[in-house]
Amino acid sequence: MKTFYGIALFLLCFIASYSDIFAVDVTIKTNLMRTRTETVSAGATSASCGGGAPAAPQVFTFDVTVVDSVTTQFTVRVVEKENTSVEILGPSTHAIVNGGNYNLATGELTHTITGVQSSKKILLVQLYKGNSVSGTPYFEQEISTARGTKVQSGVLDIGDIGNNSTGTSGAGGVVTGGSKSSDASSSTITVNIETQEDANYVVLLTMQSQGSALLDNDIQHPVIISKGMTSFQVYIEQTADVTQNLRLNVMIQGYQ
């Protein structure tokens, strides 16, 4: 009997749960199987009445899918779908333990990949039999770890622009604090925010009067001059030498 091993893997499910602001844990549950090709022969027939040679036996070949009880290790990694040479996590090799992460009766293999960094790209979980990631993956599954593009909002009291400038106060929402530097006619406000996945976000600003509308209106349109994962900066000029009392209303939305 000649036997060779093939691959049959059925994905039951994967579960992604956020472990912190930047990473997720991905649990895969699969049926780890192998395909065995078997050959059987039917017995030869007796010689014919004329004394001829008996007929050749009939040979039957068929595949049998069985639980993989041969493989003892597997290796997993997470890569970008569009460029699988970019590894997000791994590779890491693990033992197959019956009664632990493996059910020898059913072939179910369960494994949790921890600390997959959040990405706006589509990722692939790849699983290989053995202790390397060479060749074609035994199995791969798309996952998404993006935190989404929800709108975050916050406020910061920035007071006056220019000459009579004071500090900032009253931070709330996504805004965690701020600071301000000024000259005679302008101010640069640094707005500290909750840590973002990256600097690829849109900032929408509105100015709210906290005092006299006639004075608070004497400003130019605010301009975003820099963005980072934990802060951005706003430049504002005043159009008249008056004392404003302003609140900065902030909205942040991420993009690809």
C-alpha positions as CSV (number, residue, x, y, z in Angstrom):
1,M,0.0,0.0,0.0
2,K,1.4,3.4,-1.0
3,T,0.4,6.3,1.3
4,F,1.1,10.0,0.9
5,Y,-0.2,13.0,3.0
6,G,-2.2,15.9,1.7
7,I,-3.9,18.8,3.4
8,A,-7.4,19.4,4.4
9,L,-8.2,22.2,6.8
10,F,-11.6,23.6,7.6
11,L,-11.9,26.9,9.4
12,L,-14.4,26.8,12.2
13,C,-14.1,30.4,13.4
14,F,-11.8,33.1,14.4
15,I,-12.4,35.5,17.3
16,A,-10.7,38.9,17.5
17,S,-10.8,40.8,20.8
18,Y,-9.0,44.0,21.7
19,S,-6.3,43.6,24.4
20,D,-5.3,47.3,24.4
21,I,-5.6,50.4,22.3
22,F,-3.2,49.2,19.7
23,A,-3.3,45.4,19.6
24,V,-5.8,42.6,19.3
25,D,-5.8,38.9,20.2
26,V,-6.9,36.6,17.4
27,T,-8.1,33.1,18.2
28,I,-8.3,30.5,15.4
29,K,-10.1,27.2,15.7
30,T,-9.5,24.7,12.9
31,N,-9.9,21.1,12.0
32,L,-6.3,19.8,11.4
33,M,-6.7,16.9,9.1
34,R,-4.7,14.9,6.5
35,T,-5.7,13.1,3.4
36,R,-4.4,9.5,3.0
37,T,-4.6,7.8,-0.4
38,E,-5.1,4.1,-0.2
39,T,-5.1,1.3,-2.8
40,V,-6.9,-2.0,-2.6
41,S,-6.9,-4.9,-5.1
42,A,-9.8,-7.2,-5.9
43,G,-8.7,-10.9,-6.0
44,A,-7.8,-12.4,-9.4
45,T,-10.4,-14.5,-11.2
46,S,-9.8,-18.2,-12.0
47,A,-8.6,-19.4,-15.4
48,S,-11.1,-19.7,-18.2
49,C,-12.5,-23.0,-19.4
50,G,-10.1,-22.9,-22.3
51,G,-7.1,-22.9,-20.0
52,G,-6.2,-19.2,-20.5
53,A,-4.4,-17.1,-17.9
54,P,-6.5,-15.7,-15.0
55,A,-7.8,-12.1,-15.4
56,A,-5.7,-9.4,-13.7
57,P,-6.9,-8.2,-10.4
58,Q,-8.8,-4.9,-10.3
59,V,-7.1,-2.1,-8.4
60,F,-9.1,0.6,-6.6
61,T,-7.6,3.9,-5.3
62,F,-9.4,6.3,-3.0
63,D,-8.7,9.1,-0.6
64,V,-9.5,8.9,3.1
65,T,-9.5,12.1,5.3
66,V,-8.4,11.4,8.8
67,V,-7.4,13.4,11.9
68,D,-3.8,14.4,11.7
69,S,-2.0,12.5,14.4
70,V,1.4,12.8,12.7
71,T,2.2,16.6,12.9
72,T,3.6,17.7,16.2
73,Q,4.3,21.4,15.6
74,F,2.7,24.3,13.8
75,T,4.0,27.8,13.0
76,V,1.9,31.0,12.7
77,R,2.5,34.5,11.6
78,V,0.5,37.6,10.6
79,V,1.3,39.5,7.4
80,E,-0.2,42.2,5.2
81,K,-2.5,40.8,2.5
82,E,-1.3,43.1,-0.2
83,N,2.4,42.4,0.6
84,T,2.9,39.1,2.4
85,S,6.6,39.9,2.9
86,V,5.6,42.5,5.4
87,E,5.2,40.6,8.8
88,I,3.1,42.2,11.4
89,L,3.7,39.5,14.0
90,G,5.7,36.3,14.1
91,P,6.6,33.8,13.0
92,S,6.2,31.7,16.2
93,T,6.3,27.9,16.5
94,H,4.1,26.0,19.0
95,A,3.7,22.4,20.0
96,I,0.5,20.4,19.2
97,V,-0.6,19.0,22.6
98,N,-3.5,16.6,22.7
99,G,-5.8,17.6,25.5
100,G,-4.3,21.1,25.4
101,N,-4.7,23.0,22.2
102,Y,-5.6,19.9,20.2
103,N,-8.4,17.4,20.2
104,L,-7.1,14.1,18.7
105,A,-10.6,12.7,18.5
106,T,-11.9,15.5,16.3
107,G,-8.8,17.2,14.9
108,E,-9.8,20.6,16.4
109,L,-6.7,22.8,16.9
110,T,-7.2,26.0,18.9
111,H,-4.6,28.8,19.1
112,T,-4.6,32.4,20.2
113,I,-2.2,34.9,18.6
114,T,-1.7,37.7,21.0
115,G,-0.6,41.3,20.5
116,V,-1.5,41.7,16.8
117,Q,-0.9,45.4,16.2
118,S,-3.8,47.4,14.9
119,S,-3.6,48.2,11.2
120,K,-5.8,49.8,8.7
121,K,-4.7,47.2,6.1
122,I,-6.3,43.8,5.6
123,L,-4.1,41.2,7.3
124,L,-3.6,37.5,6.9
125,V,-3.1,34.9,9.6
126,Q,-1.0,32.2,8.1
127,L,-0.5,28.7,9.6
128,Y,2.1,26.2,8.6
129,K,2.7,22.6,9.6
130,G,6.1,22.2,11.2
131,N,8.6,24.7,12.6
132,S,9.1,27.1,9.6
133,V,7.2,29.3,7.3
134,S,8.8,28.1,4.1
135,G,6.6,27.2,1.1
136,T,2.9,27.5,0.8
137,P,0.9,28.2,4.0
138,Y,-1.1,25.3,5.3
139,F,-3.9,27.7,5.9
140,E,-4.5,31.5,5.8
141,Q,-7.4,33.7,6.9
142,E,-8.1,37.4,6.4
143,I,-8.6,39.5,9.5
144,S,-9.2,43.1,10.1
145,T,-7.8,44.9,13.2
146,A,-8.6,48.5,12.3
147,R,-10.1,50.5,15.1
148,G,-12.5,52.1,12.7
149,T,-13.1,55.7,11.7
150,K,-15.3,56.9,14.5
151,V,-15.5,60.6,15.2
152,Q,-13.9,61.7,18.5
153,S,-14.6,65.1,20.0
154,G,-13.2,67.4,22.6
155,V,-12.8,71.0,23.8
156,L,-10.0,73.3,25.0
157,D,-10.3,76.8,26.3
158,I,-7.6,78.9,24.6
159,G,-8.6,82.4,25.9
160,D,-7.0,85.3,24.0
161,I,-5.0,85.5,20.8
162,G,-1.8,87.5,20.6
163,N,-0.7,90.2,23.0
164,N,-2.7,89.4,26.1
165,S,-2.5,85.7,25.7
166,T,-2.7,83.4,28.7
167,G,-2.5,79.6,29.0
168,T,-5.0,77.0,28.1
169,S,-7.5,75.2,30.3
170,G,-10.7,73.3,30.4
171,A,-9.6,70.3,28.3
172,G,-12.2,67.6,27.8
173,G,-13.2,64.6,25.6
174,V,-10.5,63.5,23.2
175,V,-8.4,66.6,24.2
176,T,-6.2,65.9,27.2
177,G,-4.6,69.3,27.6
178,G,-2.7,72.0,25.7
179,S,-0.3,74.9,25.6
180,K,0.1,78.2,23.7
181,S,2.8,80.4,22.5
182,S,2.0,84.0,21.2
183,D,3.4,87.1,19.7
184,A,1.8,90.5,19.2
185,S,-0.7,89.3,16.6
186,S,-0.9,85.5,16.6
187,S,-0.9,82.4,18.7
188,T,0.2,78.8,18.1
189,I,-1.8,76.3,20.2
190,T,-0.6,72.8,20.8
191,V,-3.6,70.6,21.4
192,N,-2.8,67.3,23.2
193,I,-5.1,64.4,22.4
194,E,-5.7,60.8,23.3
195,T,-3.1,58.6,21.4
196,Q,-4.2,57.9,17.9
197,E,-3.3,54.9,15.7
198,D,-1.3,57.2,13.4
199,A,-1.3,60.8,12.2
200,N,-3.7,60.0,9.3
201,Y,-6.7,61.9,10.7
202,V,-8.8,64.9,9.9
203,V,-9.2,67.7,12.4
204,L,-12.3,69.8,12.3
205,L,-12.3,73.0,14.4
206,T,-14.9,75.5,15.4
207,M,-14.3,78.6,17.6
208,Q,-16.8,79.3,20.4
209,S,-17.1,82.7,22.0
210,Q,-16.7,82.7,25.8
211,G,-17.1,86.5,26.2
212,S,-18.0,89.3,23.7
213,A,-18.9,88.1,20.3
214,L,-17.8,91.5,18.8
215,L,-14.2,90.9,20.2
216,D,-14.0,87.2,19.8
217,N,-14.9,87.5,16.1
218,D,-11.7,89.5,15.4
219,I,-9.6,86.5,14.3
220,Q,-8.5,84.8,11.1
221,H,-9.5,81.3,10.2
222,P,-7.5,78.8,12.3
223,V,-4.9,76.7,10.4
224,I,-3.7,73.3,11.3
225,I,0.2,73.4,11.0
226,S,1.2,70.0,12.2
227,K,-0.3,66.6,13.3
228,G,1.1,63.7,15.4
229,M,-0.3,60.7,17.2
230,T,-0.6,62.6,20.5
231,S,-1.1,66.2,19.5
232,F,-1.6,68.7,16.7
233,Q,-0.9,72.4,16.4
234,V,-3.2,75.3,15.4
235,Y,-2.1,78.7,14.2
236,I,-4.5,81.7,14.7
237,E,-4.0,85.4,13.9
238,Q,-6.1,88.2,15.3
239,T,-7.4,91.0,13.1
240,A,-7.6,93.6,15.8
241,D,-5.7,94.3,19.0
242,V,-8.5,93.2,21.4
243,T,-8.8,90.6,24.1
244,Q,-10.6,87.5,23.1
245,N,-11.9,84.7,25.2
246,L,-12.3,81.6,23.0
247,R,-13.0,77.9,23.3
248,L,-11.7,75.5,20.7
249,N,-14.2,72.8,19.7
250,V,-12.4,69.8,18.2
251,M,-13.5,66.8,16.1
252,I,-11.1,64.1,14.9
253,Q,-11.8,61.4,12.4
254,G,-9.2,58.9,11.0
255,Y,-8.8,57.9,7.4
256,Q,-6.8,55.4,5.4
